[in-house]
Amino acid sequence: MKPFEPFGKGIKRDMMIRDEIGKQFLAIDVFAISIKYLVENLMKIVNQRLVGKLLPTDIGLVLTAPAIWSDASKQFMREAAIKAGIDNDNLRIALEPEAASIYCRHLPLDAQTSETDLAISNLPIGTKYMVLDAGGGTIDITVHEVQESNTLREVRAANGGAWGGTLVNKAFEDFLREIVGDMVIESFKMKDTEDWLYMSLQFEAKKRQIEIKSPRYITFRLPLSLIELCERLNGMHIRDAVAASKYAEIVDIVRDKLKLSKVVFFYMFGQTLQRTVDHVKFLFRETTIREVDIILMVGGFSESQLLQQTLKEAFPNKEIVVPFNPSSCVLRGALMYGHTPLTINGRILKYKYGVDSCIDFKEAHHPDKKKINTDAGLCCKDNFIIFLAKNTVVKSNDTNIKKQFTTVKKYQKAMAFNCFLSEKTNPSYVDEDGCLKIGKIQIYLDNPDDRLDRTVSVSMAFGDT
C-alpha cells in the first residue's frame, strides 16, 4: 500500500517501507526484487515446457496497478520493473479494473453468477456497467460502456480508496491486541513470524467464507506459541484473558481453538463494508451513471460472501454479477490486454494537466507578486497553461496536444517547463492549492540570438495507462 498516496504526494524513489518486524528497506528495491523473482520463475517454467530457448525479450510483460493510483505511483512501479531488468519498451502497465472488465467480456454465461443469468460478455453496445475491483488494499471502482468491435470506453474516472480487505485483517489484529495486549502480539510477530502468518492465512480463509447465514460461532486454531507467550508475559492463560475482556460473552477458548461469535466477525467487516456502500451510493447520485444497473464484482475480496450480500441488500435494484474465481480476473484480463491494448478505446482524465509559463502582465488582472521584468516587457509568471482539462475523454494513442511558447529574453539558451496536474477545474496559477508539480522538461535552443519571437513547440500525449 506504500505507493497508494493520494494525489501522488510522498512518492519518492528513496522512500522506505517496513517489514512485519519493523525493519526498514528501500521500497523500490523490495518491489524490484519481487518483480525479478516472478520474471525469473516464469522463464524457468516456460523453458521447461518448450523445445528451444525462449529469452525474456521474446515475451511482452504486463504489470498491473490499481486504476486509482496516481501517475507517480505507476511511474514508480515502472521504474521498479526496469530496475528488475525488464526492458522499458517491453513493458506495459494495465489498470486492474480495466483488465478484469476485458476478461469478463470474454466469459461464457456459466462462468458468471447473477440471479438472472446476466452475462457481461453478452451486453449490447451502449450498455454501461460498474466495475468494483475489491482487493486487499484498495477498492477500485470505474464505469465502462460497451463499444463497437468488442471495445470498452471509460465513462467515469477511476475512484475508490484504501478500504480493501486488509482493513478486516487489521480489525482482527486489533481484536487480538485487546485480549492479550500489545506486548504479546509484537513479541509473537517478531519471534514466531511463521505462526503469525499461518494464523493470518487461516483468518483470510474464514473471512472469505463467512456470510449472514453462517453458524453462530466461527472456529479456528490458535498457534501454541501464542498461547504460551500470553501465559509467560501476562501471567495468565489466554482463556482467562478472554474472560477478563469485554468479549467474555461472545468469545470462547476450547483447548487451542478460538470460537468467535459471528457478531464479532461482522464487526470486523464494519468499516470496509460501510465505506464501500457509502462510496457506491455517492457515485450513483451522479447523473452520468445514475442509469447504470449492473455492478461487476472482481478482485480477491469480492470472494467474500459478506461483501456480496451487503452490496445486494444495499442496491436491491441493481444486478450484482460475480464471475467464477473473481480473484484471478485481473491476472487473466491483463494477459488479454497485453495482446490487445486498444480494447480500452477511451479513458477519463482524473486531473487537469499543464505547464507553467509567462504571459503579458495586465495591471487590473494579475497580482503584483507575479510581475517580472523581461526583455519582452512586463510579464506575469507561474501561469497554469492548460493542455487538457479534468474529465476530458482521451483516446489511447490518439490524443496529442501541442502548444507553442515564445522566448522572453535575448540570447535565451533554453526554455524550462515545469509540468503540473491539478484537482481544480480551473486553476489560474501553478502554486494554488490542489496543484502538484510532476516533472520538468528542459528544451535547449540552437544558435541563441537577440530575437524575442523564437518559438518552441511542446507536445503531450494522453490516453494511455
SULZIBEL-V897961 format. One record per residue. RES is the residue in three letters. BURIAL is I if it has 16 or more other ideal C-beta (glycine too) atoms within 10 Angstrom, else O. D_CENTER is the distance of its C-alpha to the mean C-alpha in Angstrom with 1 decimal. Layout:
RES	BURIAL	D_CENTER
RES	BURIAL	D_CENTER
//
This chain:
MET	O	8.5
LYS	I	10.6
PRO	I	8.4
PHE	I	6.5
GLU	I	9.6
PRO	O	10.3
PHE	I	11.9
GLY	I	11.6
LYS	O	14.6
GLY	O	15.4
ILE	I	13.8
LYS	O	17.0
ARG	O	18.3
ASP	O	20.4
MET	O	18.1
MET	O	19.0
ILE	I	17.5
ARG	O	19.7
ASP	O	20.5
GLU	O	21.7
ILE	O	25.1
GLY	O	24.1
LYS	O	24.8
GLN	O	22.9
PHE	O	21.7
LEU	O	20.4
ALA	I	16.7
ILE	I	16.9
ASP	O	19.8
VAL	O	18.1
PHE	I	15.2
ALA	I	18.1
ILE	O	20.3
SER	O	17.9
ILE	I	17.3
LYS	I	21.0
TYR	O	22.0
LEU	O	20.1
VAL	I	21.8
GLU	O	25.1
ASN	O	25.0
LEU	O	24.3
MET	I	27.3
LYS	O	29.5
ILE	O	29.1
VAL	O	29.3
ASN	O	32.4
GLN	O	34.1
ARG	O	34.0
LEU	O	35.2
VAL	O	38.5
GLY	O	38.3
LYS	O	35.7
LEU	O	32.1
LEU	O	30.5
PRO	O	26.8
THR	O	27.6
ASP	O	28.6
ILE	O	25.1
GLY	O	22.2
LEU	I	19.0
VAL	I	15.6
LEU	I	12.5
THR	I	9.3
ALA	I	5.7
PRO	I	2.7
ALA	I	5.1
ILE	I	4.5
TRP	I	4.4
SER	I	8.1
ASP	I	10.8
ALA	I	11.9
SER	I	8.9
LYS	I	9.2
GLN	I	12.9
PHE	I	12.8
MET	I	11.5
ARG	I	14.3
GLU	O	16.8
ALA	I	16.2
ALA	I	16.9
ILE	O	19.9
LYS	I	21.1
ALA	I	21.1
GLY	O	23.6
ILE	I	21.8
ASP	O	23.4
ASN	O	21.2
ASP	O	22.9
ASN	O	22.2
LEU	I	18.4
ARG	I	16.0
ILE	I	12.2
ALA	I	11.1
LEU	I	8.2
GLU	I	7.8
PRO	I	9.3
GLU	I	11.8
ALA	I	12.8
ALA	I	13.4
SER	I	15.3
ILE	I	17.4
TYR	I	18.4
CYS	I	19.5
ARG	I	21.5
HIS	O	23.6
LEU	I	24.1
PRO	O	27.7
LEU	O	28.6
ASP	O	29.3
ALA	O	25.8
GLN	I	24.4
THR	O	25.4
SER	I	26.2
GLU	O	29.4
THR	O	30.7
ASP	O	29.7
LEU	I	27.6
ALA	I	25.9
ILE	I	23.0
SER	O	24.8
ASN	O	27.9
LEU	I	26.6
PRO	O	28.8
ILE	O	27.9
GLY	O	26.6
THR	O	25.0
LYS	I	21.7
TYR	I	19.4
MET	I	16.2
VAL	I	13.4
LEU	I	11.9
ASP	I	9.4
ALA	I	10.1
GLY	I	9.0
GLY	O	10.3
GLY	I	8.0
THR	I	6.0
ILE	I	7.8
ASP	I	6.3
ILE	I	9.6
THR	I	11.5
VAL	I	15.3
HIS	I	17.1
GLU	I	20.8
VAL	I	22.9
GLN	O	24.8
GLU	O	27.9
SER	O	28.0
ASN	O	25.2
THR	I	22.5
LEU	I	19.8
ARG	I	19.0
GLU	I	16.1
VAL	I	17.9
ARG	I	15.5
ALA	I	12.7
ALA	I	9.1
ASN	I	8.9
GLY	I	8.4
GLY	I	8.0
ALA	I	8.4
TRP	I	11.1
GLY	I	10.4
GLY	I	13.3
THR	I	13.7
LEU	I	15.2
VAL	I	17.9
ASN	I	18.6
LYS	O	18.9
ALA	I	21.3
PHE	I	23.3
GLU	I	23.6
ASP	O	24.8
PHE	I	27.3
LEU	I	28.7
ARG	O	29.1
GLU	O	31.1
ILE	I	33.4
VAL	I	34.1
GLY	O	33.0
ASP	O	30.6
MET	O	33.1
VAL	I	33.2
ILE	I	29.4
GLU	O	29.0
SER	I	31.9
PHE	I	30.8
LYS	I	27.4
MET	O	29.2
LYS	O	32.3
ASP	I	31.3
THR	O	27.7
GLU	O	28.3
ASP	I	29.6
TRP	I	26.6
LEU	O	24.2
TYR	O	26.6
MET	I	26.6
SER	O	22.8
LEU	O	22.8
GLN	O	25.6
PHE	I	23.7
GLU	I	20.6
ALA	O	23.1
LYS	I	24.8
LYS	I	21.6
ARG	I	21.0
GLN	O	24.7
ILE	I	25.7
GLU	O	26.6
ILE	O	28.9
LYS	O	31.9
SER	O	31.4
PRO	O	34.4
ARG	O	35.2
TYR	I	34.3
ILE	I	31.5
THR	O	32.8
PHE	O	31.5
ARG	O	33.1
LEU	I	33.0
PRO	I	33.5
LEU	O	37.0
SER	I	35.9
LEU	I	34.2
ILE	I	37.3
GLU	O	39.5
LEU	I	37.4
CYS	I	37.7
GLU	I	41.4
ARG	O	42.0
LEU	O	40.0
ASN	I	40.6
GLY	O	44.0
MET	O	43.3
HIS	O	42.2
ILE	I	38.7
ARG	O	40.5
ASP	O	42.3
ALA	I	39.1
VAL	I	37.7
ALA	I	41.0
ALA	O	40.9
SER	O	37.4
LYS	O	36.5
TYR	I	35.4
ALA	O	38.9
GLU	O	39.5
ILE	I	36.3
VAL	I	35.5
ASP	I	38.0
ILE	I	38.5
VAL	O	40.7
ARG	O	41.5
ASP	O	38.2
LYS	O	36.3
LEU	I	34.1
LYS	O	34.7
LEU	I	32.2
SER	I	33.0
LYS	I	30.2
VAL	O	30.4
VAL	I	28.8
PHE	I	26.1
PHE	O	25.4
TYR	O	25.3
MET	I	22.6
PHE	I	20.4
GLY	O	21.5
GLN	O	18.8
THR	I	15.7
LEU	I	18.0
GLN	O	19.3
ARG	I	16.2
THR	I	14.8
VAL	I	18.2
ASP	O	18.7
HIS	I	15.7
VAL	I	16.6
LYS	O	20.2
PHE	O	19.3
LEU	I	17.7
PHE	O	20.8
ARG	O	23.0
GLU	O	22.0
THR	O	24.8
THR	O	22.8
ILE	I	21.3
ARG	O	24.0
GLU	O	25.6
VAL	I	22.7
ASP	O	24.1
ILE	I	21.7
ILE	I	18.6
LEU	I	17.2
MET	I	15.5
VAL	I	13.6
GLY	I	11.8
GLY	I	13.7
PHE	I	14.0
SER	I	15.4
GLU	I	18.4
SER	I	19.3
GLN	I	22.5
LEU	I	22.3
LEU	I	19.0
GLN	I	20.6
GLN	O	23.9
THR	I	22.5
LEU	I	20.8
LYS	O	24.1
GLU	O	26.1
ALA	I	24.1
PHE	I	24.2
PRO	O	27.5
ASN	O	27.9
LYS	I	24.7
GLU	I	24.5
ILE	I	22.0
VAL	I	21.4
VAL	I	20.1
PRO	I	20.6
PHE	O	22.4
ASN	O	20.2
PRO	I	16.8
SER	I	15.1
SER	O	16.3
CYS	I	15.4
VAL	I	12.4
LEU	O	14.7
ARG	I	17.6
GLY	I	16.0
ALA	I	14.7
LEU	O	18.4
MET	I	19.7
TYR	I	17.4
GLY	O	18.9
HIS	O	22.3
THR	O	21.8
PRO	I	19.1
LEU	O	20.9
THR	I	20.3
ILE	I	17.8
ASN	I	20.5
GLY	I	19.0
ARG	I	15.9
ILE	I	15.8
LEU	I	15.6
LYS	I	13.5
TYR	I	15.9
LYS	I	19.6
TYR	I	20.3
GLY	I	23.7
VAL	I	26.0
ASP	I	28.7
SER	I	32.3
CYS	I	35.8
ILE	O	37.7
ASP	O	41.3
PHE	I	41.9
LYS	O	43.2
GLU	O	45.0
ALA	O	44.4
HIS	O	40.8
HIS	I	39.2
PRO	O	39.2
ASP	O	41.7
LYS	O	39.2
LYS	I	37.6
LYS	O	41.0
ILE	O	41.7
ASN	O	44.8
THR	I	44.4
ASP	O	47.0
ALA	O	45.9
GLY	O	46.7
LEU	O	44.8
CYS	I	41.0
CYS	I	38.1
LYS	I	35.3
ASP	I	31.5
ASN	I	31.2
PHE	I	27.8
ILE	I	28.6
ILE	I	26.1
PHE	I	25.1
LEU	I	22.9
ALA	O	22.2
LYS	I	19.2
ASN	O	18.7
THR	I	20.7
VAL	O	20.4
VAL	I	20.1
LYS	O	21.2
SER	I	19.9
ASN	O	22.6
ASP	O	24.8
THR	I	23.9
ASN	O	25.7
ILE	I	27.0
LYS	O	29.9
LYS	I	31.7
GLN	O	34.8
PHE	I	35.6
THR	O	39.1
THR	I	40.5
VAL	I	41.9
LYS	O	44.0
LYS	O	46.9
TYR	O	46.4
GLN	I	42.6
LYS	O	41.2
ALA	O	37.5
MET	I	34.9
ALA	O	31.7
PHE	I	28.8
ASN	O	26.0
CYS	I	22.9
PHE	I	21.1
LEU	I	18.5
SER	I	19.1
GLU	O	17.7
LYS	O	21.4
THR	O	23.1
ASN	O	26.1
PRO	I	26.2
SER	O	29.6
TYR	I	29.0
VAL	I	26.2
ASP	O	26.9
GLU	O	26.2
ASP	O	23.6
GLY	O	20.2
CYS	I	20.8
LEU	I	19.1
LYS	O	20.7
ILE	I	18.5
GLY	O	21.4
LYS	O	25.0
ILE	O	27.2
GLN	O	30.8
ILE	O	33.3
TYR	O	36.8
LEU	O	39.8
ASP	O	42.8
ASN	O	46.3
PRO	O	45.8
ASP	O	48.7
ASP	O	49.8
ARG	O	48.3
LEU	O	45.8
ASP	O	44.7
ARG	I	42.8
THR	O	39.5
VAL	I	36.2
SER	O	33.8
VAL	I	30.0
SER	O	27.9
MET	I	24.1
ALA	O	22.3
PHE	I	19.4
GLY	I	17.7
ASP	O	16.0
THR	I	12.4
//
